[in-house]
Amino acid sequence: MSHRTLNLDEAANYLHIGRAAVEELVRTRDIPHQRQGDRLVFRKKEIDEWASQRILGLKGKPLEAYHKGTSAKVHDLSKQHAIMPELIKPAYIEPALTSKTRSSVIRDMVKIADQTGLVCNAKELQESIEGRERLCPTALAGGIALLHPKSQEPYMFEDSFIVLGRAIQPVPFGSPDGATTDLFFLVCCQDDRIHLHVLARLCMLCHHTSVLLELRDAPDAAAIYDALVAAENEVIQTL
């Protein structure tokens, strides 16, 4: 799947945006693409990397609009569509992560992921995350990072899931504001169609609710989980 090419309509569907929006991105040379005669061609691997980076940089109204678009594509908006309870459990949360460096964070987060029993090859997952971080750090302002593999492949996981680590000591992780990071999400999606939506949902939780303060104040994994679920319900009401 990661080596396939997409046409214009397929790229728009994959990115959860309209055809006209993709054409504008092509016109301004903001999206990786090639031309084969009169046809536009997009390499899935390239636009996946580009889209992940773009989502992490969205804030305010652009983030809200993109999140609403992905929610409409993935869910029936007339019904509840919470995804946190499906993707994360208290057992997937480490409230006292002892990592002290960038490399040890990645290694320790992969260990947490491997303990879920859903990872097919922990070494391959770690290498893919390291490759993604070399491409562009996944740390955001506010002391959070949304780690994820360089590409999403169905064979990497038994099912989609998220793990969360809260570091005892904040770690330099490449945040754009130069601050350290203490909250680390690792997003592992078996289905690449939901990967971008999950990133957008987490960005909404972090930027549009008080969940970061609550995650830092929570006494244990169960309380951290409850804070995430409550914050997501708050975001859902805006849809």
Short mmCIF file of the C-alpha atoms (twelve columns), coordinates in Angstrom:
data_MODEL
# 
_entry.id   MODEL 
# 
loop_
_atom_site.group_PDB 
_atom_site.id 
_atom_site.type_symbol 
_atom_site.label_atom_id 
_atom_site.label_alt_id 
_atom_site.label_comp_id 
_atom_site.label_asym_id 
_atom_site.label_seq_id 
_atom_site.Cartn_x 
_atom_site.Cartn_y 
_atom_site.Cartn_z 
_atom_site.pdbx_PDB_model_num 
ATOM 1   C CA . MET A 1   0.000   0.000  0.000   1 
ATOM 2   C CA . SER A 2   2.770   2.472  0.906   1 
ATOM 3   C CA . HIS A 3   4.329   2.226  -2.598  1 
ATOM 4   C CA . ARG A 4   1.129   2.737  -4.559  1 
ATOM 5   C CA . THR A 5   0.192   5.909  -6.402  1 
ATOM 6   C CA . LEU A 6   -3.072  7.830  -6.098  1 
ATOM 7   C CA . ASN A 7   -4.925  9.910  -8.619  1 
ATOM 8   C CA . LEU A 8   -6.428  13.305 -7.750  1 
ATOM 9   C CA . ASP A 9   -9.730  11.980 -6.423  1 
ATOM 10  C CA . GLU A 10  -8.045  9.199  -4.441  1 
ATOM 11  C CA . ALA A 11  -5.614  11.682 -2.879  1 
ATOM 12  C CA . ALA A 12  -8.487  13.981 -1.872  1 
ATOM 13  C CA . ASN A 13  -10.353 11.063 -0.299  1 
ATOM 14  C CA . TYR A 14  -7.256  9.833  1.529   1 
ATOM 15  C CA . LEU A 15  -6.478  13.309 2.905   1 
ATOM 16  C CA . HIS A 16  -10.124 13.903 3.907   1 
ATOM 17  C CA . ILE A 17  -10.274 17.145 1.910   1 
ATOM 18  C CA . GLY A 18  -12.006 18.238 -1.291  1 
ATOM 19  C CA . ARG A 19  -10.678 17.824 -4.822  1 
ATOM 20  C CA . ALA A 20  -10.456 21.604 -5.225  1 
ATOM 21  C CA . ALA A 21  -8.346  21.859 -2.071  1 
ATOM 22  C CA . VAL A 22  -5.861  19.322 -3.458  1 
ATOM 23  C CA . GLU A 23  -5.734  21.174 -6.789  1 
ATOM 24  C CA . GLU A 24  -4.901  24.382 -4.920  1 
ATOM 25  C CA . LEU A 25  -2.134  22.606 -2.985  1 
ATOM 26  C CA . VAL A 26  -0.740  21.387 -6.305  1 
ATOM 27  C CA . ARG A 27  -0.950  24.872 -7.810  1 
ATOM 28  C CA . THR A 28  0.998   26.355 -4.906  1 
ATOM 29  C CA . ARG A 29  3.431   23.391 -4.891  1 
ATOM 30  C CA . ASP A 30  2.573   22.669 -1.266  1 
ATOM 31  C CA . ILE A 31  1.945   18.946 -1.750  1 
ATOM 32  C CA . PRO A 32  4.310   16.305 -3.226  1 
ATOM 33  C CA . HIS A 33  3.096   15.248 -6.667  1 
ATOM 34  C CA . GLN A 34  4.199   14.249 -10.147 1 
ATOM 35  C CA . ARG A 35  2.688   14.739 -13.570 1 
ATOM 36  C CA . GLN A 36  2.325   11.895 -16.027 1 
ATOM 37  C CA . GLY A 37  1.152   13.626 -19.160 1 
ATOM 38  C CA . ASP A 38  -2.102  15.344 -18.245 1 
ATOM 39  C CA . ARG A 39  -2.526  13.246 -15.095 1 
ATOM 40  C CA . LEU A 40  -1.583  14.216 -11.561 1 
ATOM 41  C CA . VAL A 41  -0.031  11.373 -9.585  1 
ATOM 42  C CA . PHE A 42  0.576   11.262 -5.845  1 
ATOM 43  C CA . ARG A 43  2.787   8.687  -4.156  1 
ATOM 44  C CA . LYS A 44  0.925   7.532  -1.072  1 
ATOM 45  C CA . LYS A 45  4.042   7.287  1.080   1 
ATOM 46  C CA . GLU A 46  5.020   10.869 0.253   1 
ATOM 47  C CA . ILE A 47  1.616   12.415 0.909   1 
ATOM 48  C CA . ASP A 48  1.199   10.427 4.121   1 
ATOM 49  C CA . GLU A 49  4.443   11.886 5.482   1 
ATOM 50  C CA . TRP A 50  3.448   15.334 4.224   1 
ATOM 51  C CA . ALA A 51  -0.071  15.133 5.676   1 
ATOM 52  C CA . SER A 52  1.082   13.966 9.112   1 
ATOM 53  C CA . GLN A 53  3.485   16.893 9.334   1 
ATOM 54  C CA . ARG A 54  0.829   19.326 8.116   1 
ATOM 55  C CA . ILE A 55  -1.745  18.190 10.692  1 
ATOM 56  C CA . LEU A 56  0.721   18.582 13.544  1 
ATOM 57  C CA . GLY A 57  1.199   22.197 12.458  1 
ATOM 58  C CA . LEU A 58  -2.503  23.093 12.314  1 
ATOM 59  C CA . LYS A 59  -4.067  25.288 14.992  1 
ATOM 60  C CA . GLY A 60  -7.230  27.273 15.607  1 
ATOM 61  C CA . LYS A 61  -9.855  27.424 12.862  1 
ATOM 62  C CA . PRO A 62  -7.834  25.434 10.271  1 
ATOM 63  C CA . LEU A 63  -7.458  22.562 12.756  1 
ATOM 64  C CA . GLU A 64  -11.145 22.711 13.682  1 
ATOM 65  C CA . ALA A 65  -12.165 22.639 10.014  1 
ATOM 66  C CA . TYR A 66  -9.853  19.752 9.163   1 
ATOM 67  C CA . HIS A 67  -10.953 17.754 12.218  1 
ATOM 68  C CA . LYS A 68  -14.605 18.276 11.332  1 
ATOM 69  C CA . GLY A 69  -13.887 17.078 7.797   1 
ATOM 70  C CA . THR A 70  -12.107 13.932 8.937   1 
ATOM 71  C CA . SER A 71  -14.849 13.230 11.471  1 
ATOM 72  C CA . ALA A 72  -17.487 13.490 8.756   1 
ATOM 73  C CA . LYS A 73  -15.529 11.085 6.537   1 
ATOM 74  C CA . VAL A 74  -14.925 8.520  9.297   1 
ATOM 75  C CA . HIS A 75  -18.108 8.774  11.387  1 
ATOM 76  C CA . ASP A 76  -21.826 9.285  11.150  1 
ATOM 77  C CA . LEU A 77  -22.018 12.713 12.799  1 
ATOM 78  C CA . SER A 78  -25.607 12.079 13.931  1 
ATOM 79  C CA . LYS A 79  -24.249 9.513  16.410  1 
ATOM 80  C CA . GLN A 80  -21.602 9.371  19.110  1 
ATOM 81  C CA . HIS A 81  -18.212 8.794  17.553  1 
ATOM 82  C CA . ALA A 82  -15.690 8.647  20.379  1 
ATOM 83  C CA . ILE A 83  -12.490 6.850  19.401  1 
ATOM 84  C CA . MET A 84  -10.424 7.129  22.584  1 
ATOM 85  C CA . PRO A 85  -12.232 4.234  24.357  1 
ATOM 86  C CA . GLU A 86  -11.587 2.059  21.289  1 
ATOM 87  C CA . LEU A 87  -7.894  2.903  20.984  1 
ATOM 88  C CA . ILE A 88  -6.512  3.342  24.492  1 
ATOM 89  C CA . LYS A 89  -6.916  1.586  27.851  1 
ATOM 90  C CA . PRO A 90  -5.488  2.334  31.294  1 
ATOM 91  C CA . ALA A 91  -3.119  -0.609 30.737  1 
ATOM 92  C CA . TYR A 92  -1.699  1.262  27.708  1 
ATOM 93  C CA . ILE A 93  -0.674  4.240  29.876  1 
ATOM 94  C CA . GLU A 94  2.607   4.686  31.750  1 
ATOM 95  C CA . PRO A 95  2.224   7.582  34.232  1 
ATOM 96  C CA . ALA A 96  5.874   7.498  35.360  1 
ATOM 97  C CA . LEU A 97  8.023   7.202  32.251  1 
ATOM 98  C CA . THR A 98  11.698  7.201  33.302  1 
ATOM 99  C CA . SER A 99  13.141  8.100  29.875  1 
ATOM 100 C CA . LYS A 100 15.720  10.887 29.911  1 
ATOM 101 C CA . THR A 101 16.705  11.218 26.237  1 
ATOM 102 C CA . ARG A 102 15.003  11.317 22.854  1 
ATOM 103 C CA . SER A 103 16.221  7.840  21.923  1 
ATOM 104 C CA . SER A 104 15.192  6.323  25.270  1 
ATOM 105 C CA . VAL A 105 11.711  7.846  24.952  1 
ATOM 106 C CA . ILE A 106 11.223  6.117  21.614  1 
ATOM 107 C CA . ARG A 107 12.614  2.845  22.929  1 
ATOM 108 C CA . ASP A 108 10.469  2.935  26.081  1 
ATOM 109 C CA . MET A 109 7.303   3.934  24.206  1 
ATOM 110 C CA . VAL A 110 7.798   0.981  21.859  1 
ATOM 111 C CA . LYS A 111 8.132   -1.280 24.919  1 
ATOM 112 C CA . ILE A 112 4.770   -0.021 26.200  1 
ATOM 113 C CA . ALA A 113 3.269   -0.612 22.763  1 
ATOM 114 C CA . ASP A 114 4.733   -4.106 22.601  1 
ATOM 115 C CA . GLN A 115 3.139   -4.959 25.946  1 
ATOM 116 C CA . THR A 116 -0.308  -4.464 24.402  1 
ATOM 117 C CA . GLY A 117 0.227   -7.648 22.392  1 
ATOM 118 C CA . LEU A 118 -0.817  -5.804 19.232  1 
ATOM 119 C CA . VAL A 119 2.641   -5.104 17.752  1 
ATOM 120 C CA . CYS A 120 3.861   -7.615 15.184  1 
ATOM 121 C CA . ASN A 121 7.512   -6.520 15.131  1 
ATOM 122 C CA . ALA A 122 8.744   -4.171 17.861  1 
ATOM 123 C CA . LYS A 123 12.135  -3.617 16.243  1 
ATOM 124 C CA . GLU A 124 10.552  -2.604 12.943  1 
ATOM 125 C CA . LEU A 125 8.173   -0.254 14.772  1 
ATOM 126 C CA . GLN A 126 11.047  1.430  16.599  1 
ATOM 127 C CA . GLU A 127 13.014  1.901  13.372  1 
ATOM 128 C CA . SER A 128 9.962   3.378  11.645  1 
ATOM 129 C CA . ILE A 129 9.354   5.840  14.501  1 
ATOM 130 C CA . GLU A 130 13.014  6.854  14.479  1 
ATOM 131 C CA . GLY A 131 12.748  7.418  10.727  1 
ATOM 132 C CA . ARG A 132 9.688   9.614  11.224  1 
ATOM 133 C CA . GLU A 133 11.478  11.695 13.872  1 
ATOM 134 C CA . ARG A 134 14.470  12.202 11.560  1 
ATOM 135 C CA . LEU A 135 12.087  13.402 8.862   1 
ATOM 136 C CA . CYS A 136 10.451  15.899 11.201  1 
ATOM 137 C CA . PRO A 137 10.026  15.905 14.998  1 
ATOM 138 C CA . THR A 138 6.515   15.076 16.204  1 
ATOM 139 C CA . ALA A 139 6.783   17.282 19.305  1 
ATOM 140 C CA . LEU A 140 4.308   20.152 19.573  1 
ATOM 141 C CA . ALA A 141 4.235   23.270 21.683  1 
ATOM 142 C CA . GLY A 142 2.727   22.623 25.080  1 
ATOM 143 C CA . GLY A 143 4.994   19.751 26.094  1 
ATOM 144 C CA . ILE A 144 3.413   16.995 24.005  1 
ATOM 145 C CA . ALA A 145 4.547   14.728 21.186  1 
ATOM 146 C CA . LEU A 146 2.414   12.588 18.866  1 
ATOM 147 C CA . LEU A 147 4.817   9.845  17.856  1 
ATOM 148 C CA . HIS A 148 3.847   7.572  14.971  1 
ATOM 149 C CA . PRO A 149 5.542   5.297  12.430  1 
ATOM 150 C CA . LYS A 150 6.902   6.736  9.205   1 
ATOM 151 C CA . SER A 151 4.230   4.791  7.332   1 
ATOM 152 C CA . GLN A 152 1.101   2.947  8.401   1 
ATOM 153 C CA . GLU A 153 0.964   -0.654 7.229   1 
ATOM 154 C CA . PRO A 154 -1.750  -3.193 8.152   1 
ATOM 155 C CA . TYR A 155 0.835   -5.904 8.769   1 
ATOM 156 C CA . MET A 156 2.549   -3.893 11.554  1 
ATOM 157 C CA . PHE A 157 -0.267  -4.265 14.106  1 
ATOM 158 C CA . GLU A 158 -3.013  -6.683 15.074  1 
ATOM 159 C CA . ASP A 159 -5.298  -3.686 15.587  1 
ATOM 160 C CA . SER A 160 -5.089  0.098  15.895  1 
ATOM 161 C CA . PHE A 161 -4.225  1.548  19.302  1 
ATOM 162 C CA . ILE A 162 -2.648  4.456  21.205  1 
ATOM 163 C CA . VAL A 163 -0.239  4.298  24.129  1 
ATOM 164 C CA . LEU A 164 0.657   7.220  26.374  1 
ATOM 165 C CA . GLY A 165 3.706   7.887  28.500  1 
ATOM 166 C CA . ARG A 166 4.044   10.706 31.062  1 
ATOM 167 C CA . ALA A 167 7.703   11.424 31.742  1 
ATOM 168 C CA . ILE A 168 8.891   12.033 35.285  1 
ATOM 169 C CA . GLN A 169 11.502  14.417 33.883  1 
ATOM 170 C CA . PRO A 170 10.680  16.496 30.752  1 
ATOM 171 C CA . VAL A 171 12.867  15.607 27.754  1 
ATOM 172 C CA . PRO A 172 14.187  17.777 24.872  1 
ATOM 173 C CA . PHE A 173 12.268  16.349 21.904  1 
ATOM 174 C CA . GLY A 174 12.431  18.965 19.158  1 
ATOM 175 C CA . SER A 175 9.427   21.066 20.103  1 
ATOM 176 C CA . PRO A 176 8.990   24.098 17.802  1 
ATOM 177 C CA . ASP A 177 8.936   26.423 20.818  1 
ATOM 178 C CA . GLY A 178 12.213  24.996 22.139  1 
ATOM 179 C CA . ALA A 179 10.554  23.712 25.322  1 
ATOM 180 C CA . THR A 180 10.891  20.207 26.739  1 
ATOM 181 C CA . THR A 181 8.264   17.478 26.380  1 
ATOM 182 C CA . ASP A 182 6.708   15.323 29.089  1 
ATOM 183 C CA . LEU A 183 3.588   13.834 27.482  1 
ATOM 184 C CA . PHE A 184 4.146   11.288 24.720  1 
ATOM 185 C CA . PHE A 185 1.403   9.682  22.653  1 
ATOM 186 C CA . LEU A 186 2.319   6.847  20.292  1 
ATOM 187 C CA . VAL A 187 -0.301  6.435  17.562  1 
ATOM 188 C CA . CYS A 188 -0.325  3.027  15.878  1 
ATOM 189 C CA . CYS A 189 -2.995  2.705  13.193  1 
ATOM 190 C CA . GLN A 190 -3.501  -0.481 11.256  1 
ATOM 191 C CA . ASP A 191 -5.886  1.286  8.901   1 
ATOM 192 C CA . ASP A 192 -4.223  4.238  7.181   1 
ATOM 193 C CA . ARG A 193 -7.637  5.773  6.497   1 
ATOM 194 C CA . ILE A 194 -8.069  6.565  10.186  1 
ATOM 195 C CA . HIS A 195 -4.467  7.563  10.926  1 
ATOM 196 C CA . LEU A 196 -4.844  11.210 9.909   1 
ATOM 197 C CA . HIS A 197 -8.183  11.456 11.709  1 
ATOM 198 C CA . VAL A 198 -6.647  10.164 14.948  1 
ATOM 199 C CA . LEU A 199 -3.855  12.746 14.718  1 
ATOM 200 C CA . ALA A 200 -6.420  15.493 14.139  1 
ATOM 201 C CA . ARG A 201 -8.542  14.282 17.072  1 
ATOM 202 C CA . LEU A 202 -5.560  14.268 19.433  1 
ATOM 203 C CA . CYS A 203 -4.518  17.744 18.277  1 
ATOM 204 C CA . MET A 204 -8.040  18.972 19.004  1 
ATOM 205 C CA . LEU A 205 -7.923  17.471 22.494  1 
ATOM 206 C CA . CYS A 206 -4.554  19.053 23.215  1 
ATOM 207 C CA . HIS A 207 -5.214  22.496 21.716  1 
ATOM 208 C CA . HIS A 208 -8.925  23.009 22.438  1 
ATOM 209 C CA . THR A 209 -9.442  21.525 25.911  1 
ATOM 210 C CA . SER A 210 -7.666  21.655 29.271  1 
ATOM 211 C CA . VAL A 211 -6.670  17.999 29.007  1 
ATOM 212 C CA . LEU A 212 -2.901  18.634 29.172  1 
ATOM 213 C CA . LEU A 213 -3.218  20.133 32.651  1 
ATOM 214 C CA . GLU A 214 -5.467  17.262 33.695  1 
ATOM 215 C CA . LEU A 215 -3.072  14.642 32.333  1 
ATOM 216 C CA . ARG A 216 -0.239  16.165 34.339  1 
ATOM 217 C CA . ASP A 217 -2.304  16.354 37.525  1 
ATOM 218 C CA . ALA A 218 -3.854  12.876 37.250  1 
ATOM 219 C CA . PRO A 219 -2.627  10.552 40.030  1 
ATOM 220 C CA . ASP A 220 -2.600  7.328  38.015  1 
ATOM 221 C CA . ALA A 221 -3.272  5.641  34.672  1 
ATOM 222 C CA . ALA A 222 -6.999  5.260  35.338  1 
ATOM 223 C CA . ALA A 223 -7.375  8.993  36.011  1 
ATOM 224 C CA . ILE A 224 -5.348  9.819  32.886  1 
ATOM 225 C CA . TYR A 225 -7.664  7.605  30.833  1 
ATOM 226 C CA . ASP A 226 -10.762 9.259  32.319  1 
ATOM 227 C CA . ALA A 227 -9.352  12.716 31.491  1 
ATOM 228 C CA . LEU A 228 -8.802  11.716 27.853  1 
ATOM 229 C CA . VAL A 229 -12.324 10.320 27.503  1 
ATOM 230 C CA . ALA A 230 -13.878 13.426 29.085  1 
ATOM 231 C CA . ALA A 231 -11.838 15.756 26.859  1 
ATOM 232 C CA . GLU A 232 -12.863 13.847 23.743  1 
ATOM 233 C CA . ASN A 233 -16.524 14.085 24.723  1 
ATOM 234 C CA . GLU A 234 -16.032 17.849 25.046  1 
ATOM 235 C CA . VAL A 235 -14.567 18.004 21.536  1 
ATOM 236 C CA . ILE A 236 -17.348 15.836 20.099  1 
ATOM 237 C CA . GLN A 237 -19.954 18.341 21.300  1 
ATOM 238 C CA . THR A 238 -18.416 20.941 18.971  1 
ATOM 239 C CA . LEU A 239 -19.287 18.736 15.971  1 
# 
